[in-house]
């Protein structure tokens, strides 16, 4: 079965409202397919043999014995294929308190190999960046919610706010030969840009996509984190986290954790502003802004 003419690769990353966008696209997938747009998200791409790596044979080197995969998941009538899975970028953290640094440093090579396999000018990349403090806070919440007992102090010691730099990732993506381009937005602008993002990714039939109201994944409150950290060894921490998230939901009288000092927040803001400005100047990169035409 042939590969669709256009491949929209939505990379996420983690903790940047990726799930919110995926839910809207997934709910409209049947309607979109009638118009030649196929969406494959995490529920399709996280099954054995159906990952992006498997679909395009990225784990099989070119050579005399290499055969092109059969792409059974690609619909015969699809002209535009939207793939969305933040795991294609790489892992967010190691589970022991450390966010992988530099963030997603292997992603450009993975995307470059995909482009090499399907041919030039077929793949366009979409992704989001986020303020370092908010990104790390959300990453910490996810780590603890996954059952890892990591204190705030240990986490911030292992993940200095000054190490979060989005520029190398975006620059690496923008330099991929044959990539159609990179479109990105700031997480802080996501609410204002939702219709623009969907329109760019989906095309003329974007009106078929209705995004959910409210956040899809809220972080843990400090009270919920305390419950998990204080649990005795041997407890089912994932089950406890599930309970604590619902018993002490953030934003309803239970504050979120505060990981950074005022000085650290100021450093994070300065770095982030500089990174976004440098990213906006990269060739083949489109930075979406509220009130501006891309």
C-alpha positions as CSV (number, residue, x, y, z in Angstrom):
1,X,0.0,0.0,0.0
2,X,1.5,3.4,-1.0
3,X,2.5,6.0,1.6
4,X,0.3,9.1,1.6
5,X,1.6,12.1,-0.3
6,X,1.7,14.4,2.8
7,X,2.9,13.3,6.3
8,X,2.2,15.6,9.2
9,X,4.4,14.6,12.1
10,X,3.2,16.0,15.4
11,X,6.0,15.4,17.9
12,X,4.5,16.8,21.1
13,X,6.7,17.1,23.2
14,X,5.6,15.7,26.6
15,X,3.8,18.0,29.0
16,X,2.8,20.5,26.3
17,X,-0.9,19.8,25.9
18,X,-0.1,17.1,23.4
19,X,-2.9,14.8,24.7
20,X,-5.5,17.5,24.4
21,X,-4.7,17.9,20.7
22,X,-4.5,14.2,20.2
23,X,-8.0,13.6,21.7
24,X,-9.6,16.2,19.4
25,X,-8.0,14.7,16.3
26,X,-8.8,11.1,17.4
27,X,-12.4,11.9,18.0
28,X,-12.7,13.3,14.5
29,X,-10.6,10.6,12.8
30,X,-13.5,8.8,11.1
31,X,-14.9,12.0,9.7
32,X,-11.5,13.2,8.5
33,X,-10.8,9.9,6.8
34,X,-13.9,10.4,4.5
35,X,-12.0,13.5,3.2
36,X,-8.6,11.8,2.7
37,X,-7.1,12.7,6.0
38,X,-5.9,9.9,8.2
39,X,-5.0,10.4,11.9
40,X,-2.9,7.9,13.8
41,X,-2.3,8.7,17.5
42,X,-0.9,7.0,20.6
43,X,-3.7,4.4,20.6
44,X,-2.6,3.3,17.2
45,X,1.1,3.9,17.4
46,X,2.0,2.3,20.8
47,X,1.1,-1.2,19.8
48,X,3.7,-3.8,19.1
49,X,4.7,-3.6,15.4
50,X,2.6,-0.5,14.8
51,X,5.0,2.2,16.1
52,X,6.3,4.9,13.8
53,X,9.6,3.1,13.8
54,X,7.9,-0.2,12.7
55,X,5.5,1.4,10.2
56,X,8.4,2.9,8.2
57,X,11.0,0.2,8.9
58,X,13.3,2.6,10.7
59,X,14.7,-0.3,12.7
60,X,15.7,-2.2,9.5
61,X,18.8,-0.9,7.7
62,X,18.9,-0.5,4.0
63,X,20.6,-3.3,2.2
64,X,20.1,-6.2,-0.2
65,X,17.8,-7.9,2.2
66,X,15.8,-4.8,3.1
67,X,12.1,-4.9,2.0
68,X,9.7,-2.0,2.3
69,X,7.1,-2.5,5.1
70,X,3.5,-3.1,4.0
71,X,2.0,-0.2,5.9
72,X,-1.2,-2.0,6.7
73,X,-2.4,0.8,8.9
74,X,-2.3,3.3,6.0
75,X,-5.8,3.7,4.4
76,X,-5.8,3.4,0.6
77,X,-7.8,6.7,0.2
78,X,-5.6,8.8,2.6
79,X,-3.7,11.7,0.9
80,X,-2.6,13.3,4.2
81,X,-1.4,11.2,7.1
82,X,-1.2,12.8,10.6
83,X,1.1,11.0,13.0
84,X,1.1,12.1,16.6
85,X,3.2,10.5,19.3
86,X,5.5,12.3,21.6
87,X,7.4,9.1,22.4
88,X,8.9,9.3,18.9
89,X,10.9,12.2,20.3
90,X,12.4,10.0,23.0
91,X,11.9,9.5,26.7
92,X,11.2,12.4,29.0
93,X,13.0,11.2,32.0
94,X,15.0,8.2,33.3
95,X,12.7,7.5,36.3
96,X,15.4,8.2,38.9
97,X,14.9,12.0,39.0
98,X,16.7,13.1,35.9
99,X,15.1,14.6,32.8
100,X,17.1,13.5,29.8
101,X,19.5,16.3,28.8
102,X,19.9,17.8,26.2
103,X,16.2,17.4,25.8
104,X,15.2,15.0,23.0
105,X,18.7,15.1,21.5
106,X,18.2,12.0,19.4
107,X,15.0,13.2,17.8
108,X,16.5,15.0,14.8
109,X,18.3,11.8,13.7
110,X,15.0,9.8,14.0
111,X,13.1,12.3,12.0
112,X,15.9,12.5,9.4
113,X,15.8,8.8,8.9
114,X,12.0,8.9,8.4
115,X,12.4,11.6,5.8
116,X,15.1,9.6,4.1
117,X,12.8,6.5,3.9
118,X,9.7,8.3,2.5
119,X,11.4,10.8,0.3
120,X,11.9,14.6,0.3
121,X,9.2,17.2,0.8
122,X,6.6,14.8,2.2
123,X,7.1,15.3,5.9
124,X,6.4,18.4,7.9
125,X,7.0,18.6,11.7
126,X,4.7,20.3,14.3
127,X,5.6,20.7,17.9
128,X,5.4,22.9,21.0
129,X,7.8,24.5,23.4
130,X,7.2,25.5,27.0
131,X,8.7,27.7,29.7
132,X,11.5,25.8,31.5
133,X,10.0,26.1,35.0
134,X,6.5,24.9,34.0
135,X,8.0,22.2,31.8
136,X,10.1,20.8,34.7
137,X,7.3,21.2,37.2
138,X,5.0,19.2,35.0
139,X,7.8,16.6,34.3
140,X,8.3,16.2,38.1
141,X,4.6,15.7,38.6
142,X,4.6,13.0,35.9
143,X,7.6,11.3,37.4
144,X,6.1,11.1,40.9
145,X,2.7,10.2,39.4
146,X,4.4,7.2,37.7
147,X,5.4,5.8,41.0
148,X,8.9,7.3,41.5
149,X,9.6,8.7,45.0
150,X,11.7,11.7,44.1
151,X,11.8,14.7,46.4
152,X,11.6,18.2,45.1
153,X,15.1,19.0,46.3
154,X,16.6,15.9,44.6
155,X,14.7,16.7,41.4
156,X,15.8,20.3,41.1
157,X,19.4,19.4,42.0
158,X,19.4,16.9,39.2
159,X,17.6,19.3,36.7
160,X,18.8,22.9,36.9
161,X,16.4,25.2,35.2
162,X,19.2,26.7,33.1
163,X,19.7,23.4,31.3
164,X,16.4,23.4,29.6
165,X,17.2,24.7,26.1
166,X,14.8,24.1,23.2
167,X,17.0,25.7,20.6
168,X,19.3,22.8,19.8
169,X,16.3,20.5,19.2
170,X,14.5,22.9,16.8
171,X,17.7,23.8,15.0
172,X,18.5,20.1,14.5
173,X,15.0,19.5,13.1
174,X,15.2,22.5,10.8
175,X,18.5,21.3,9.3
176,X,17.1,18.0,8.1
177,X,17.5,17.6,4.3
178,X,14.2,17.0,2.6
179,X,12.0,18.1,5.5
180,X,9.2,20.3,4.3
181,X,9.5,22.6,7.4
182,X,9.0,22.9,11.1
183,X,5.9,24.7,12.6
184,X,5.9,25.3,16.4
185,X,4.1,27.4,19.0
186,X,4.6,28.2,22.7
187,X,2.6,26.3,25.2
188,X,1.6,29.6,26.7
189,X,-0.1,30.6,23.4
190,X,-1.8,27.2,22.8
191,X,-5.3,28.2,24.0
192,X,-5.3,31.2,21.6
193,X,-3.8,29.2,18.7
194,X,-5.9,26.0,18.8
195,X,-7.9,26.7,15.7
196,X,-4.8,27.8,13.8
197,X,-2.8,24.7,14.8
198,X,-5.6,22.4,13.8
199,X,-6.1,24.2,10.5
200,X,-2.5,23.9,9.6
201,X,-2.2,20.3,10.5
202,X,-5.5,19.1,9.0
203,X,-6.0,21.4,6.1
204,X,-9.4,22.4,4.5
205,X,-11.4,20.1,6.7
206,X,-10.2,21.4,10.1
207,X,-13.7,22.4,11.0
208,X,-14.4,18.7,11.6
209,X,-12.1,18.7,14.6
210,X,-13.6,19.8,18.0
211,X,-11.0,20.0,20.7
212,X,-12.0,19.0,24.3
213,X,-12.8,21.7,26.8
214,X,-10.4,22.1,29.7
215,X,-7.1,20.4,30.2
216,X,-6.7,16.7,29.4
217,X,-3.9,15.9,31.9
218,X,-3.6,18.0,35.1
219,X,-0.5,17.7,37.2
220,X,-0.4,16.5,40.8
221,X,-1.0,18.9,43.7
222,X,1.7,19.2,46.4
223,X,-0.7,17.4,48.8
224,X,-1.0,14.5,46.4
225,X,2.8,14.4,46.0
226,X,3.3,14.4,49.7
227,X,1.1,11.3,50.0
228,X,3.1,9.5,47.4
229,X,6.5,10.5,48.9
230,X,5.5,9.4,52.4
231,X,4.2,6.0,51.3
232,X,6.1,3.0,52.9
233,X,8.3,0.9,50.7
234,X,6.4,-1.9,49.0
235,X,3.2,0.1,48.4
236,X,1.7,0.1,45.0
237,X,2.8,3.7,44.2
238,X,1.0,3.9,40.8
239,X,-2.3,2.9,42.4
240,X,-1.6,5.3,45.3
241,X,-0.9,8.1,42.8
242,X,-4.1,7.4,41.0
243,X,-6.0,7.7,44.2
244,X,-4.1,10.8,45.4
245,X,-4.7,12.7,42.2
246,X,-8.4,12.3,42.6
247,X,-8.5,12.9,46.4
248,X,-6.4,16.0,46.2
249,X,-6.9,17.5,42.7
250,X,-4.7,20.5,41.9
251,X,-6.5,23.7,41.2
252,X,-9.4,23.0,43.7
253,X,-7.8,24.3,46.9
254,X,-4.8,22.1,46.6
255,X,-1.9,24.1,45.2
256,X,0.6,22.7,42.6
257,X,4.2,22.3,43.8
258,X,6.6,25.2,43.6
259,X,10.0,24.0,42.6
260,X,11.9,27.1,42.0
261,X,12.9,30.4,43.7
262,X,12.1,33.8,42.3
263,X,15.7,34.1,41.0
264,X,15.5,30.8,39.2
265,X,12.2,31.7,37.7
266,X,13.7,35.0,36.4
267,X,16.6,33.0,34.9
268,X,14.2,30.6,33.3
269,X,12.1,33.4,31.8
270,X,15.2,35.1,30.4
271,X,16.5,32.0,28.8
272,X,13.1,31.0,27.4
273,X,12.6,34.5,25.8
274,X,16.1,34.2,24.2
275,X,15.5,30.7,23.0
276,X,12.2,31.6,21.3
277,X,13.7,34.6,19.7
278,X,16.6,32.5,18.3
279,X,14.2,29.8,17.2
280,X,12.0,32.3,15.3
281,X,15.1,33.3,13.3
282,X,15.9,29.8,12.1
283,X,15.3,29.1,8.4
284,X,12.4,26.7,7.5
285,X,10.9,27.3,10.9
286,X,7.4,28.9,11.4
287,X,6.6,30.2,14.9
288,X,2.9,30.6,15.3
289,X,1.9,33.7,17.3
290,X,-1.6,34.8,18.4
291,X,-3.0,37.5,16.2
292,X,-0.4,36.9,13.4
293,X,-0.7,35.0,10.2
294,X,1.7,32.2,9.8
